[in-house]
Amino acid sequence: MASDQSWARVYYNVSLIECDSKEALDELLSLHGLDRYVVARVSDLAVVVDGQQKAQTARILARLGHSYRVSDVLPRAPGPE
């Protein structure tokens, strides 16, 4: 039975890491053990990682010479207004 309801997943304290190639992302995750910080892989070029590991991940990408972009996602759960 099909459902007409939509759903969404909201993450807090995470960062989106986008690499210039699938190979760069695969290398980062497999050779440097950063796969343990991945919350979700959203495409061949991007992963959502634990926000506390953003600096470490960016340093490794820079050292490897790959182009990348880091985007922060909601820093904390929204409170009552």
Secondary structure, DSSP 8 states (H G I E B T S, - for coil): -----------SSEEEEEESSHHHHHHHHHHS-GGGGEEEE-SSSEEEEEGGGHHHHHHHHHHHT--EEEEE--SS-----
